[in-house]
Amino acid sequence: MRKLFFSIIACCSMILTATAQNKYDNPDTIVVSRDGTGDFRTVDEAIEVCRAFMEYHKVIYVKNGVYKEKLIIPSWLTNIELCGEDAEKTIITYDDHANINKMGTFRTYTLKVEGSDITLKNITIENNAAKLGQAVALHTEGDRLLFINCRFLGNQDTVYTGVAGTRLYFLNCYIEGTTDFIFGPSTAWFEGCLIKDKSNSYVTAASTPKDQKYGYIFNNCKITADEGVSKCYLGRPWRQYAYTLFMNCEIGGHILPVGWNDWKKDHASIRYMEYNNHGAGADTSQRADWSRQLTKKEAKQITLQTVFGDDISWAENVKKQ
């Protein structure tokens, strides 16, 4: 019995030692490559070796290739950067849609980010499902999420910003889709992004809560469309207090003169606004009379600090990337 006891103690000690000596528990970069020349061949394997609640910045560098994976960055992971070698050649893809085995919209993601303080950079997240239902590429739940020079590809419901009160910053990203392809309750700032409509439908479907001051803000973005697309709306309110603002943007002629759709909601509480836009679709003379044009004074109040709060170092740093 005594011998068995010491054997168990020795075994436990070995396990603890192995855990403590995890070679990936450090700030060094992990390399993922499909050809086997990196530390791992899949992104999921690299995520799995990251320690919970890391205090340091950990980069998972993904070499060019197509990675067919359905991924979750769990809530206990923080300070991870998922960085591709080339945004157009480093592709994480999957093909679930809402009508596969009654899956529903919110399980269709290719990448779900539950953790906070996560960065995606120079990478493509794609849902290439057939046009048979909603199909999310990116699903976010964490706070202080950064997306730098990324591509989000899909059709209906490409980007789902899934939790109220969370803050997201998209810089120089490309986002495409058909219907409601940027939707949800989060506060999200889109800076210098290219937004492409692939069919006659709706760009956004915000569901901003009543007590949340800001929802979607598009600044210095370009709103464009595929050839033949000519009847699109800037947004429709998924929930009653939807907040969406386009400012300093180039708006293509595919956007209808009315600009916005009310989705049969009460006009009084919908928060749809524009300021200082240009382009063939920017004329506001025929806009829905329940939408608003900000004054210059009001527009000056829309800054990263007013939108994200006092501590914006996490968002300001993105400009230096």
N, C-alpha and C positions, 0 to 999 in steps of 0.2 A: 504494500500500500504506500509505504514511504517512497519507494522507487517511482511509483506511478505519479505521486505528488510532484516530485522534482522534475519528472519528465514533462508534466503539464506546465510547470513554471518556466522551464527552459524553452518550451514551444512558444508560450506567450511572449517571452523576452525576444525571441527571434522575430516574431510578427511585429512587435513594437519597434525593434531596431530597423526592420525593413521599411516600415512606414516613415520613421524619422530620417532614413537615408534615401527617401524617394528623390531620385536625381532630377526630377522635374519641379521640385519644390524650391524654386529660386526664380529670379527675374529673367533668366535666360530665355531666348526665343525657342519655341518648338516649331519644327519644320514638318509640314505635311506635303507629301508628293505621291501621286498615283503610281509613279514608276518605281517606287520603293527606295528612292535615294534619300528620303527624309527620315525623320524619327517615326512617322506613322504614315499609313496609306490612306486613312480616312480622317475627316475632321472630327467625327464623333470620338474616335480614340484619343485624339489630342485634348478634347474637352474633358474627357473622363479622368485624365491624370492631373488636372489642375486642382489645387487645394482649395477647400472652402474658405471664403471670406479672406482672400489674400490682401495683404496690405501693400503689396508692390504691383507694378504694372507688368502684366504677362502677355507677350505677343505670340499668337499662333499664326505663323506665316504659311500661307497656302500657295503652293506653286501652281502654275498654269495647268489646267485640266478641267474635265467635267466630273463632278462628284455627285453621284445620285444618292442623296442622303436626306432623311427627314430628321431634323436636328432640334434639340432643346438646349439652350444655355440656362441651366436651372437657377433658382432664386438664391442659392447659397454661393454662387460664383460672382465675384466682383473684380473690377480692374483688369478685365480681359480685353485684348484687342485682336480681332479676327481680321487679318490683313492679307489681301490677295496680291499675287505678283503683278497681275494686270487685270483691270476691271472688266475688260471685254473677253478675256481668255481664262479667267478663274471663275468657274461657274458652279454654284451649288444648286441642284435642281431636284424637283420631285413633281408628282403628277396626280395628287389627290384632288378630288372635287366633292362638292356637298352631296351629290346624289350617288356616291359609291356607298353601298350598304347603309344608306340613311345617315351618313357621317355628319351632315350639317356643316355650316360654314366654319365654325370655330375650331374644328379639328383638321382642317385641310392644309394648314401651314407647311411650308418647306422649312422655314426657320422660325422658331419661337424663342424670344428673348425674355426670360423671366427675371434674370439678374439685373442689378443696377450697376451704373458706372461701367458700361460695356461700350466698346467702339467697334464699328465695322468700317473697313477702309479698302478701297480698290478691289471690290469684289462684286460679283453678280449673284443675286438671290432670285431664283426663278420658280414659278409654278407653271409648268407647260402642259397642264391638263387640257383635254379637249373642252370645247365650249359647251359643257353639259351641266354647268352649275357653278356656284361660287367657288373660287379657288384662290386661297390666300398664299402669297409668297412669303411676306414678312408679317409676323404677329408679335407685337410688343406688349410687355407687361411691366418691365422695369423702369426705373427713374434715371434721369441723367444719361440718356443714351445718345451716342454720337454716330452719325452716318456720313462718311466723307468719301466723295467720288465713288459712290456705289451705284449699281444698276438694279432696279427692281422690276422684274418682268412678269406679266401675267395678263389676265383678261378681267373678269369681274372680281372685285374685292382684292386687288393686288396687295395693298398695304393696310393692315388693320392695327390701329393704335388703340390697344385694348383696355387700358385702365385709366379712369379719371384721376386727375391730379399728378400724373406722371409727365415728365418733361423730355421732349425729344428735339434734337437739332439735326437737320439734314443740310449738308453743304455740298453744292456742285454734284448733286445726284441726278440720275435719270429714272423717271417713274412712268410706266406705261400701263394702260388698261382700257377696259370698255366701260363698265357701269360701276359707279360708286367706288372707284379703284383706290381712293384714299378715304378711309372711313374710321370712325370711332370717337371716343370721348377725351383723349389725351390733349394736352397742350403741346403743339408741335410747330416749330419754326422751320420753314423751307427757304434756304438762301441760295440764290444762283442756280436753282434746279431747272431741269428741262422736263416738262410734264407733257406727255403725248396721249391724246385721245385716239383710240383705235376703232371707235364706232360712234354713231350718233347716240349720245347718252349723257351721263353726268360725271363730272370730274370728282367731286367730293360728296361725302355724306357724313357730315359731322354730327356727333351726338353729345355735344358739350353739355354738362350739367348746369342747372340754373345758377348754382352758387359758384361756378368756376368762371373767372373773369375773362379768360382767353381760351380760344380753341386752336384753329389752324390759321397760321399767318404765312403767306407767300410773299417774299420780298425779292425783287430783282430776278424773278423767275421768267421763263418763257413757256407759254402755253400754246402748244402746237397740235397737229393732228396728221393722221395718215391721209393720203390722197383719197378724195371722194367723201371724206367725213365733213359734214357741213352744218349739222344741227345739234350742238352740244350746249349744255348748261354748266356754269361754273360750280354749281352745287345744288343739292336739295337736302333739307333737314331730316336726318334720320330720327332725331328727337327734337322736342319743341324749342329748346333754347340753343340750337346749333349756332356756333360762332365760326365764321370764315371771313378772312380779309385778304384781298389781293392788293398789293401796293408796289409801285415802281416796276410793274411787270409788263412784258410784251404779250399781248393777248391776240391770238390769231382770229381770222375772220370766220372760223368754224363755230365760234361762240355766238349763240343767238342774241339778237338785240336786247331781249328782255333780261338776259344774263342769268337769272336764277329761277328755280322752280320751287313752289311752296310745299309740295308733297301733301297737300290738303291739311297743312298745319295752320295754326292761328298766326297771322302775320305779326301781331303785336310783339311777340317774344322772340322772333327769329332775328339773329344778329348777323346779317350779311352786309359786307362793306367793301368799298374800293377806294383807292387813292392814287392819283398820278400815274395811271397806267397808259400805255400807248399800244399802237398796232391796230389792225383792221377790226378787231373785235372789242376795242376799248371804248368805243363811243357809248356814253351813258345816257344819251337823250331819250332812249326808249326803255331804260332799265325798269324792272319791277318797282313800283312806287313804294313798296315796303322795304326795299334795300336802301342803303345809305352811301353817300359820298362823304368821306371824312374831310374836315377842314385841315388846313396846313398846321394849325395849332394842335388839333387832335392827333394828327399823324406823327408829330414830333414826340408825342408821349408813348408811341409804340416802339419800345427799345427792348433789347435782350433783358435788361435789368427789370423793367416794369413787367415784362411777360414772365420771366423765369424766377424772379425774386432777387434778394440781395446778394447771395453767393452765386455768381455766374462764372466763376473761374473755369469750371468744367466746360462751359459753352464758349467762352472767350478764347480758350486755348485752341479750339478747333480752327480758328482763323490762321493760326501759325503753322498748321500741319501742311 
